[in-house]
Structures are given as structure tokens and as C-alpha cells.
């Protein structure tokens, strides 16, 4: 595979680079390993910094771990039986996997849209009602009407 780099010095003075300032990092990933069971490791020693207020894209072939990594960011893998994560993942300095993290609040901050539907391993009813439930709407009549 061929890699390309841009020589920043060669584009100095270009209007787009005159306003670029170093970005604060929002998400820090250090030594992340992801296992879907005892023998199936799918992510290996990931180190990554994602800046605030910048577009970040993960590009690669099918099956290389892009979605698995994204699912780590908002703890969607918590819903997968046998899933184990090692390493650190910090959002603005806070450990995403700390026991006191409000997972629903985290998922409101780190939303994701995947190419294919990716429902939670729950019933269709519960998948549709999930958005309402995390907003505090739990009345069965309201949920039934929406679903």
C-alpha cells in the first residue's frame, strides 16, 4: 500500500492554511484492544487522538475494524455478550469506561450513523423505544403510540 503525505511548507500562504490552528483533542485512545470472545481479538493496540471540531473519517476495507472501533467510543459494545475492552479511551479527559459514566449521556454526546442499520440486540419494540427512554419518556401508552 502506498502512503501519501502533504508537505505543509509547500502550501504555506494558501488561504486555507493561514487560518488553521492546532486543535485541542477531544478523544484520546491509548493501547485499545477489543476482544469479542476469549480467542477473537479484532482491534490491536490502537493509539489515536481525535481533535475537537474537526471532521475525522475512518476509511478501510470491509472487516478491518472501523465499526468495531467506533462502537468502543460510545460503549455500544457493552451490549455484546463476551466483549472485552482493554486500554484507555478518554473523552475530554474523562475515562469513557469508568464505572460512574452515564452511558446514556455518553451516547447522546457521541452519536453514530452507520452505513447499515445496527440495532441493539433487543426486540424491534425496544430498539424503536430506546430514543424515547433515554430522554426520560417511559409511559407505556406514549411508547406504544410511537412504536
C-alpha positions as CSV (number, residue, x, y, z in Angstrom):
1,X,0.0,0.0,0.0
2,X,1.3,3.4,-0.9
3,X,1.1,6.3,1.6
4,X,1.0,10.0,0.7
5,X,1.8,13.0,2.8
6,X,1.4,16.7,2.2
7,X,4.4,18.9,2.7
8,X,2.9,21.8,4.7
9,X,5.8,24.1,3.9
10,X,4.9,23.9,0.2
11,X,1.3,25.2,0.7
12,X,2.1,28.0,3.2
13,X,0.4,31.2,2.3
14,X,-2.6,29.4,0.9
15,X,-5.7,30.9,2.4
16,X,-6.9,27.6,3.9
17,X,-3.7,27.1,5.8
18,X,-3.4,30.7,7.1
19,X,-6.3,30.1,9.5
20,X,-5.5,26.5,10.6
21,X,-4.6,26.4,14.3
22,X,-3.6,23.4,16.3
23,X,-6.7,21.7,17.6
24,X,-7.4,20.5,21.1
25,X,-8.0,16.8,21.2
26,X,-11.4,15.6,22.2
27,X,-10.9,11.9,22.2
28,X,-7.8,10.1,23.2
29,X,-7.3,6.3,22.6
30,X,-4.3,4.6,24.2
31,X,-3.5,0.9,23.8
32,X,-7.0,-0.1,22.9
33,X,-7.6,-3.9,22.4
34,X,-11.0,-5.3,21.6
35,X,-12.0,-9.0,22.0
36,X,-15.4,-10.4,21.0
37,X,-14.6,-13.6,23.0
38,X,-11.6,-15.3,24.6
39,X,-10.0,-16.1,21.3
40,X,-11.2,-13.5,18.9
41,X,-9.2,-10.2,19.1
42,X,-10.4,-7.7,16.5
43,X,-8.5,-4.5,17.5
44,X,-4.8,-4.5,18.4
45,X,-3.1,-1.7,20.4
46,X,-4.9,1.3,18.9
47,X,-3.4,4.7,19.7
48,X,-5.4,7.7,18.3
49,X,-6.2,11.3,19.1
50,X,-9.3,12.9,17.5
51,X,-9.4,16.7,17.5
52,X,-12.3,18.8,18.6
53,X,-14.4,20.5,16.0
54,X,-12.8,18.7,13.1
55,X,-14.1,16.1,10.6
56,X,-12.5,12.7,11.1
57,X,-13.0,9.8,8.8
58,X,-12.2,6.1,9.1
59,X,-11.5,4.6,5.8
60,X,-10.6,1.0,5.1
61,X,-11.7,-2.3,3.6
62,X,-14.7,-4.2,4.9
63,X,-13.9,-6.2,8.1
64,X,-10.8,-4.2,9.1
65,X,-12.3,-2.9,12.4
66,X,-13.7,0.5,11.6
67,X,-17.1,-0.1,13.1
68,X,-15.7,-2.1,16.0
69,X,-13.6,0.9,16.9
70,X,-16.5,3.4,16.6
71,X,-18.6,1.1,18.8
72,X,-16.0,1.5,21.5
73,X,-16.4,5.3,21.5
74,X,-19.9,5.3,22.9
75,X,-19.8,1.9,24.6
76,X,-22.1,0.1,22.2
77,X,-20.0,-3.0,22.7
78,X,-21.4,-3.1,26.3
79,X,-24.4,-4.8,24.7
80,X,-22.4,-7.6,23.1
81,X,-22.0,-10.7,25.2
82,X,-18.4,-11.8,25.7
83,X,-17.0,-8.5,24.5
84,X,-13.9,-7.2,26.4
85,X,-12.0,-4.0,26.0
86,X,-8.5,-3.2,27.3
87,X,-6.7,0.2,27.2
88,X,-7.9,3.7,27.8
89,X,-10.5,5.8,26.0
90,X,-10.9,9.4,27.2
91,X,-13.4,11.9,26.1
92,X,-12.2,15.4,27.0
93,X,-10.1,13.9,29.8
94,X,-12.8,11.6,31.3
95,X,-12.5,7.8,31.1
96,X,-15.3,6.6,28.9
97,X,-15.2,3.2,30.6
98,X,-15.3,4.4,34.3
99,X,-17.9,2.8,36.4
100,X,-19.6,6.1,37.2
101,X,-20.1,7.1,33.5
102,X,-23.7,7.8,32.5
103,X,-23.8,5.6,29.4
104,X,-27.0,7.2,28.0
105,X,-25.5,10.7,28.4
106,X,-22.3,9.5,26.7
107,X,-24.3,8.1,23.8
108,X,-26.0,11.5,23.4
109,X,-22.6,13.1,23.1
110,X,-21.1,10.5,20.8
111,X,-23.7,9.7,18.2
112,X,-23.1,7.5,15.3
113,X,-24.6,6.8,11.9
114,X,-23.6,3.5,10.2
115,X,-23.9,2.5,6.6
116,X,-26.2,-0.3,7.5
117,X,-28.8,-0.4,10.3
118,X,-27.2,-1.6,13.5
119,X,-30.0,-2.3,16.0
120,X,-29.3,-3.2,19.6
121,X,-29.7,-6.9,20.4
122,X,-33.2,-6.3,21.7
123,X,-36.7,-6.5,20.3
124,X,-37.8,-4.2,17.5
125,X,-40.1,-2.5,20.0
126,X,-37.2,-1.8,22.4
127,X,-35.0,-0.5,19.6
128,X,-37.7,2.0,18.5
129,X,-38.5,3.0,22.1
130,X,-34.8,3.4,23.0
131,X,-34.5,7.0,21.9
132,X,-37.6,8.0,24.0
133,X,-36.4,6.1,27.0
134,X,-33.1,7.8,27.1
135,X,-35.0,11.1,27.0
136,X,-36.9,10.0,30.2
137,X,-40.1,9.0,28.4
138,X,-41.3,5.8,30.0
139,X,-45.1,5.9,29.9
140,X,-46.2,2.7,28.2
141,X,-49.1,4.4,26.4
142,X,-46.7,7.0,24.9
143,X,-44.2,4.4,23.9
144,X,-46.9,2.1,22.4
145,X,-48.3,5.0,20.4
146,X,-44.9,6.0,19.0
147,X,-43.7,2.4,18.3
